[in-house]
């Protein structure tokens, strides 16, 4: 029986980079690359054969299709990476309700489903990598829903890691990272005016592979990111939010 990896959000950004560099973690007979755009999935460079799985994971029907695919193929899964997700930067009340619910559906609901559907097919020693964010460590006004979904991902991943006996779960918490994520996230209102640092997805993924081999519970890349993670743990969140609001020249409406 072949051993496979499953990577969501595989058509761009960190998900694509994970596909491209899969052999830095281990050898697999096949990778199931999951994203909406089949034409992109079919041309992904990868060290092993790619099975394009064109699904919109925010759609319940797509999750049913994925469940049926697992039942049909009965694969042995060595690695699951949940990299699908999106964010919108704006005041909660200025965003359409469907956007706020859409972030919740893809970032949280679909991630839960992918874990729960896949775990029964995972072999002993398997690994789940869930992409959270530095936003998981603090409440962020004007990025409120996205930040809250990533706080959920971090909390869920750490707890699930303790529940699963033979499978490890690691949450990756990137800081600002230069990907197509911003094409959708940044609104015309220009909420975020200052970025402390902008990392490369290649560096985030390289660190993720290193931390995955060490079976760490949380992966954070970069001096600035690690410093902020420590500070927001020590400082009152009310103070942290005030600093953010002042830095970005924001105020309550």
Kinemage of the C-alpha trace (Angstrom):
@kinemage 1
@onewidth
@group {chain A} dominant
@subgroup {mainchain}
@vectorlist {calphas} color= white
{ca unk a 1} P 0.000 0.000 0.000
{ca unk a 2} L 1.369 3.408 -0.965
{ca unk a 3} L 1.965 6.143 1.588
{ca unk a 4} L 0.642 9.573 0.663
{ca unk a 5} L 0.740 13.167 1.859
{ca unk a 6} L -2.323 15.425 1.709
{ca unk a 7} L -1.804 19.174 1.368
{ca unk a 8} L -4.654 21.691 1.206
{ca unk a 9} L -4.284 25.207 -0.153
{ca unk a 10} L -1.786 23.637 -2.555
{ca unk a 11} L -2.268 25.989 -5.509
{ca unk a 12} L -0.368 28.971 -4.073
{ca unk a 13} L 1.597 30.423 -1.179
{ca unk a 14} L 2.896 28.155 1.535
{ca unk a 15} L 0.706 25.258 0.444
{ca unk a 16} L 2.376 25.245 -2.971
{ca unk a 17} L 5.808 25.524 -1.379
{ca unk a 18} L 5.074 22.520 0.837
{ca unk a 19} L 4.258 20.486 -2.288
{ca unk a 20} L 7.429 21.618 -4.051
{ca unk a 21} L 9.716 20.743 -1.127
{ca unk a 22} L 7.982 17.665 0.230
{ca unk a 23} L 11.161 15.587 0.027
{ca unk a 24} L 12.754 17.831 2.657
{ca unk a 25} L 10.491 16.110 5.168
{ca unk a 26} L 10.250 12.576 3.806
{ca unk a 27} L 9.569 10.258 0.888
{ca unk a 28} L 5.993 9.684 -0.271
{ca unk a 29} L 4.525 7.654 -3.104
{ca unk a 30} L 2.007 10.379 -3.925
{ca unk a 31} L 0.731 13.742 -2.753
{ca unk a 32} L -2.918 14.705 -2.879
{ca unk a 33} L -2.870 18.411 -3.708
{ca unk a 34} L -6.155 20.010 -2.644
{ca unk a 35} L -7.353 23.410 -3.892
{ca unk a 36} L -10.053 24.924 -6.086
{ca unk a 37} L -8.084 25.379 -9.332
{ca unk a 38} L -7.451 22.021 -11.006
{ca unk a 39} L -5.455 23.575 -13.839
{ca unk a 40} L -2.899 24.877 -11.327
{ca unk a 41} L -2.751 21.623 -9.397
{ca unk a 42} L -2.031 19.677 -12.574
{ca unk a 43} L 1.179 21.626 -13.179
{ca unk a 44} L 2.596 21.685 -9.639
{ca unk a 45} L 6.279 20.742 -9.407
{ca unk a 46} L 6.782 18.016 -6.825
{ca unk a 47} L 9.378 15.322 -6.046
{ca unk a 48} L 6.623 12.673 -6.202
{ca unk a 49} L 3.490 12.112 -8.310
{ca unk a 50} L 0.694 14.641 -7.700
{ca unk a 51} L -2.987 13.705 -7.541
{ca unk a 52} L -5.016 16.892 -8.160
{ca unk a 53} L -8.046 17.083 -5.864
{ca unk a 54} L -10.049 20.115 -7.000
{ca unk a 55} L -12.340 21.031 -4.116
{ca unk a 56} L -13.598 24.200 -2.418
{ca unk a 57} L -13.282 23.121 1.198
{ca unk a 58} L -15.582 25.885 2.420
{ca unk a 59} L -18.413 23.919 0.732
{ca unk a 60} L -19.935 21.071 2.769
{ca unk a 61} L -20.446 19.069 -0.422
{ca unk a 62} L -16.709 19.202 -1.074
{ca unk a 63} L -16.035 17.695 2.334
{ca unk a 64} L -18.451 14.889 1.490
{ca unk a 65} L -16.530 14.347 -1.764
{ca unk a 66} L -13.250 14.160 0.123
{ca unk a 67} L -14.732 11.647 2.564
{ca unk a 68} L -15.924 9.510 -0.359
{ca unk a 69} L -12.475 9.714 -1.961
{ca unk a 70} L -10.829 8.436 1.206
{ca unk a 71} L -13.325 5.599 1.487
{ca unk a 72} L -12.744 4.644 -2.132
{ca unk a 73} L -8.927 4.856 -2.181
{ca unk a 74} L -8.279 3.779 1.426
{ca unk a 75} L -4.830 5.405 1.418
{ca unk a 76} L -2.157 5.194 4.077
{ca unk a 77} L -1.577 8.828 5.046
{ca unk a 78} L 1.764 9.827 6.515
{ca unk a 79} L 1.290 13.594 6.453
{ca unk a 80} L -1.637 16.029 6.413
{ca unk a 81} L -0.998 19.755 5.957
{ca unk a 82} L -3.941 22.131 6.336
{ca unk a 83} L -2.712 25.256 4.546
{ca unk a 84} L -6.040 26.370 3.054
{ca unk a 85} L -7.396 29.586 4.518
{ca unk a 86} L -7.965 33.276 3.933
{ca unk a 87} L -8.397 36.548 5.763
{ca unk a 88} L -9.970 39.970 5.273
{ca unk a 89} L -8.612 43.072 6.968
{ca unk a 90} L -11.359 45.521 7.927
{ca unk a 91} L -13.782 46.398 10.706
{ca unk a 92} L -16.036 43.439 11.479
{ca unk a 93} L -19.192 45.461 10.856
{ca unk a 94} L -17.871 46.785 7.543
{ca unk a 95} L -17.326 43.318 6.126
{ca unk a 96} L -20.233 41.422 4.545
{ca unk a 97} L -21.521 38.690 6.823
{ca unk a 98} L -20.707 36.079 4.185
{ca unk a 99} L -17.031 37.100 4.348
{ca unk a 100} L -16.875 36.724 8.118
{ca unk a 101} L -18.639 33.373 7.960
{ca unk a 102} L -16.498 32.336 4.989
{ca unk a 103} L -13.306 32.842 6.982
{ca unk a 104} L -14.760 30.794 9.808
{ca unk a 105} L -15.894 28.020 7.463
{ca unk a 106} L -12.565 27.599 5.681
{ca unk a 107} L -10.108 28.414 8.460
{ca unk a 108} L -11.873 26.432 11.199
{ca unk a 109} L -14.711 24.197 10.019
{ca unk a 110} L -12.890 22.756 7.008
{ca unk a 111} L -9.704 22.241 9.029
{ca unk a 112} L -11.600 20.274 11.670
{ca unk a 113} L -13.227 18.169 8.959
{ca unk a 114} L -9.941 17.435 7.192
{ca unk a 115} L -8.356 16.281 10.446
{ca unk a 116} L -11.297 14.167 11.556
{ca unk a 117} L -11.831 12.560 8.148
{ca unk a 118} L -8.140 11.832 7.565
{ca unk a 119} L -6.929 10.596 10.966
{ca unk a 120} L -8.536 7.140 10.612
{ca unk a 121} L -6.325 6.606 7.532
{ca unk a 122} L -3.114 7.864 9.127
{ca unk a 123} L -0.352 5.487 10.050
{ca unk a 124} L 1.520 5.382 13.340
{ca unk a 125} L 4.093 8.167 13.393
{ca unk a 126} L 2.023 10.320 11.059
{ca unk a 127} L 1.971 14.098 11.335
{ca unk a 128} L -0.664 16.820 10.974
{ca unk a 129} L 0.534 20.367 10.303
{ca unk a 130} L -2.071 23.105 10.731
{ca unk a 131} L -1.270 26.625 9.531
{ca unk a 132} L -2.272 29.137 12.196
{ca unk a 133} L -0.726 32.619 12.445
{ca unk a 134} L 1.025 35.002 14.796
{ca unk a 135} L -2.449 36.519 15.010
{ca unk a 136} L -3.360 33.480 17.115
{ca unk a 137} L -1.524 34.874 20.139
{ca unk a 138} L -3.444 38.136 20.558
{ca unk a 139} L -6.775 39.798 19.696
{ca unk a 140} L -6.347 42.160 16.733
{ca unk a 141} L -8.940 44.895 16.102
{ca unk a 142} L -9.788 45.268 12.407
{ca unk a 143} L -8.434 41.773 11.778
{ca unk a 144} L -10.763 40.394 14.416
{ca unk a 145} L -12.407 37.424 12.705
{ca unk a 146} L -9.287 36.196 10.939
{ca unk a 147} L -7.270 36.469 14.155
{ca unk a 148} L -9.951 34.635 16.109
{ca unk a 149} L -10.027 31.782 13.593
{ca unk a 150} L -6.267 31.383 13.911
{ca unk a 151} L -6.470 31.426 17.710
{ca unk a 152} L -8.913 28.556 17.316
{ca unk a 153} L -6.503 26.680 15.023
{ca unk a 154} L -3.674 27.038 17.533
{ca unk a 155} L -5.791 25.940 20.503
{ca unk a 156} L -7.374 23.062 18.587
{ca unk a 157} L -4.023 21.820 17.275
{ca unk a 158} L -2.326 21.817 20.676
{ca unk a 159} L -5.222 19.995 22.312
{ca unk a 160} L -5.543 17.475 19.478
{ca unk a 161} L -1.832 16.760 19.795
{ca unk a 162} L -2.457 15.547 23.329
{ca unk a 163} L -5.489 13.468 22.353
{ca unk a 164} L -3.874 11.492 19.544
{ca unk a 165} L -1.569 8.749 20.771
{ca unk a 166} L 0.335 7.770 17.626
{ca unk a 167} L -0.022 10.918 15.502
{ca unk a 168} L 1.631 14.277 16.164
{ca unk a 169} L 0.000 17.640 15.504
{ca unk a 170} L 1.945 20.858 14.994
{ca unk a 171} L 0.623 24.397 14.587
{ca unk a 172} L 2.634 26.772 12.397
{ca unk a 173} L 2.327 30.444 13.299
{ca unk a 174} L 3.799 32.640 10.551
{ca unk a 175} L 4.189 36.394 10.887
{ca unk a 176} L 3.467 38.616 7.869
{ca unk a 177} L 4.481 36.481 4.892
{ca unk a 178} L 4.699 37.643 1.273
{ca unk a 179} L 2.103 35.502 -0.527
{ca unk a 180} L -1.050 35.956 -2.603
{ca unk a 181} L -2.907 35.998 0.736
{ca unk a 182} L -2.675 39.806 0.708
{ca unk a 183} L -4.372 40.086 -2.689
{ca unk a 184} L -7.589 39.065 -0.971
{ca unk a 185} L -6.954 40.225 2.582
{ca unk a 186} L -6.151 43.909 2.058
{ca unk a 187} L -9.246 46.051 1.610
{ca unk a 188} L -9.662 49.439 -0.038
{ca unk a 189} L -9.845 51.004 3.425
{ca unk a 190} L -6.172 50.176 3.968
{ca unk a 191} L -6.475 49.046 7.579
{ca unk a 192} L -2.904 47.763 7.824
{ca unk a 193} L -0.528 50.623 7.103
{ca unk a 194} L 2.654 49.277 8.658
{ca unk a 195} L 4.200 45.822 8.574
{ca unk a 196} L 6.912 45.198 11.160
{ca unk a 197} L 8.511 42.609 8.897
{ca unk a 198} L 7.591 40.613 5.801
{ca unk a 199} L 8.969 37.087 5.635
{ca unk a 200} L 9.364 34.834 2.595
{ca unk a 201} L 7.181 31.698 2.357
{ca unk a 202} L 10.305 29.692 1.492
{ca unk a 203} L 11.789 30.528 4.899
{ca unk a 204} L 8.583 29.708 6.783
{ca unk a 205} L 8.286 26.338 5.047
{ca unk a 206} L 11.959 25.487 5.584
{ca unk a 207} L 11.569 26.172 9.322
{ca unk a 208} L 8.369 24.140 9.380
{ca unk a 209} L 10.134 21.079 7.982
{ca unk a 210} L 12.899 21.436 10.583
{ca unk a 211} L 10.416 21.738 13.437
{ca unk a 212} L 8.309 18.879 12.033
{ca unk a 213} L 11.284 16.517 12.219
{ca unk a 214} L 11.768 17.570 15.853
{ca unk a 215} L 8.059 16.939 16.500
{ca unk a 216} L 7.524 20.387 17.987
{ca unk a 217} L 4.039 21.447 19.020
{ca unk a 218} L 4.297 24.996 17.662
{ca unk a 219} L 6.542 26.385 14.920
{ca unk a 220} L 7.453 30.092 14.773
{ca unk a 221} L 10.026 31.503 12.350
{ca unk a 222} L 12.044 34.687 12.736
{ca unk a 223} L 13.518 36.861 15.487
{ca unk a 224} L 10.777 39.501 15.233
{ca unk a 225} L 8.005 36.903 15.369
{ca unk a 226} L 9.514 35.087 18.347
{ca unk a 227} L 10.010 38.395 20.160
{ca unk a 228} L 6.406 39.415 19.616
{ca unk a 229} L 5.165 35.995 20.731
{ca unk a 230} L 6.997 36.492 24.033
{ca unk a 231} L 5.847 40.076 24.516
{ca unk a 232} L 2.151 39.407 23.913
{ca unk a 233} L 2.378 36.597 26.454
{ca unk a 234} L 3.808 38.924 29.096
{ca unk a 235} L 1.882 42.137 28.393
{ca unk a 236} L -1.848 42.749 29.000
{ca unk a 237} L -3.802 42.272 25.785
{ca unk a 238} L -5.523 45.609 26.321
{ca unk a 239} L -2.099 47.277 26.108
{ca unk a 240} L -1.100 45.215 23.057
{ca unk a 241} L -4.304 46.206 21.251
{ca unk a 242} L -3.747 49.861 22.093
{ca unk a 243} L -0.246 49.697 20.610
{ca unk a 244} L -1.614 48.053 17.458
{ca unk a 245} L -4.346 50.670 17.061
{ca unk a 246} L -1.857 53.506 17.482
{ca unk a 247} L 0.673 51.908 15.144
{ca unk a 248} L -1.899 51.513 12.378
{ca unk a 249} L -3.600 54.848 13.130
{ca unk a 250} L -6.941 53.189 13.868
{ca unk a 251} L -9.744 54.136 16.227
{ca unk a 252} L -13.125 52.859 17.268
{ca unk a 253} L -15.971 53.977 15.026
